[in-house]
């Protein structure tokens, strides 16, 4: 639901925090994995590789460039590279949050395919008309909260399989708990969602 984007993107920004430069996190490297490219760090969860993509060929991404990312730039990147590809505007309240924040943290394709798998539609990573029709059926059947809950379970399982789970797992699981709580609040039509 596009009207939810401002509150969702702000919540994601707060969850991501500011500049981070953990060498063991592949997102901090311009090549997307530890030791590949320049170790430039992340800002508001925008990876060095994503920033290189955003700026285009010929731009050198450095720690100074990453630290200079403003809230406005973060929101523009989040809308263009995560919200739109995940069809956030077409998703119902609550499902939009849990899909977007997971996609921002774990990747658009991962989020889209996991959601599609839960819905029993072809997991091609494109949240288009067939996926939206399956979601609409869940809404009309009153099972949207159960879908959101199952999506959170899938996200926990995804994180537990990652190589860096021993290092980052507690934070990832806490974030899933927050996503679930905030998504269900939005699905219930609450005006405010928990930000922490």
Residue pairs with C-beta under 8 A, 6 or more apart in sequence:
1 88
1 89
1 91
1 92
1 93
1 96
2 88
2 89
4 88
4 93
4 96
4 97
4 186
5 79
5 83
5 88
5 89
5 96
7 193
8 88
8 96
8 97
8 100
8 101
9 74
9 75
9 78
9 79
9 83
9 100
10 195
11 97
11 101
11 182
11 193
11 195
12 45
12 78
12 100
12 101
12 104
13 44
13 45
13 71
13 74
13 75
13 78
14 195
14 196
15 45
15 101
15 175
15 178
16 42
16 44
16 45
16 104
17 44
17 45
18 43
18 44
19 41
19 42
19 43
19 63
19 66
19 67
20 28
20 41
20 42
20 43
21 28
21 39
21 40
21 41
21 42
21 63
22 28
23 34
23 39
24 34
24 164
24 167
25 34
25 42
25 164
25 168
26 32
26 33
26 34
26 36
27 42
27 47
27 48
27 49
28 39
28 40
28 41
28 42
28 47
28 48
29 35
29 36
29 37
29 38
29 39
29 40
29 48
29 49
30 36
30 37
30 38
30 40
30 48
30 49
30 52
30 61
31 37
31 49
32 47
32 49
37 48
37 49
37 52
38 48
38 60
38 61
38 62
39 48
39 63
40 48
40 51
40 61
40 62
40 63
40 65
40 66
41 48
41 63
41 66
41 67
42 48
42 66
43 51
43 66
43 67
43 69
43 74
44 69
44 71
44 74
45 74
45 104
45 105
46 54
46 66
46 69
46 74
46 77
48 61
48 66
50 77
50 81
51 61
51 65
51 66
51 69
51 77
52 59
52 61
53 81
54 77
54 81
55 61
55 65
59 65
78 104
81 108
82 88
82 100
82 103
82 104
82 108
83 89
83 100
85 103
85 108
85 112
86 99
86 100
86 103
86 108
86 111
86 112
86 127
87 127
87 128
87 131
87 132
88 96
88 99
88 100
90 127
90 132
91 99
91 127
91 132
91 135
92 135
92 139
92 144
92 187
93 186
93 187
93 189
94 144
94 145
94 148
94 183
94 184
94 185
94 186
94 187
94 188
95 115
95 135
95 144
95 147
95 148
95 151
95 183
95 187
96 186
97 179
97 182
97 183
97 186
97 193
98 148
98 151
98 152
98 155
98 179
98 180
98 182
98 183
99 111
99 112
99 115
99 127
99 151
100 111
101 175
101 179
102 110
102 111
102 114
102 151
102 155
102 176
102 179
103 110
103 111
103 112
105 172
105 175
106 155
106 158
106 159
108 125
109 125
110 158
112 123
112 125
112 126
112 127
112 131
113 123
113 124
113 125
114 123
114 151
114 154
114 155
114 158
115 127
115 131
115 151
116 122
116 123
116 124
116 125
116 127
116 131
117 123
117 154
118 147
118 150
118 151
118 154
119 131
119 134
119 135
119 138
119 147
120 134
121 130
121 131
121 134
122 130
135 144
135 147
138 144
138 146
138 147
144 187
145 184
145 187
148 180
148 183
148 184
148 187
149 180
149 184
152 176
152 177
152 179
152 180
152 183
155 176
155 179
156 173
156 176
159 165
159 169
159 172
159 173
159 176
160 169
162 168
162 169
162 172
165 172
178 194
178 196
181 194
182 193
182 194
182 195
185 192
185 193
185 194
186 193
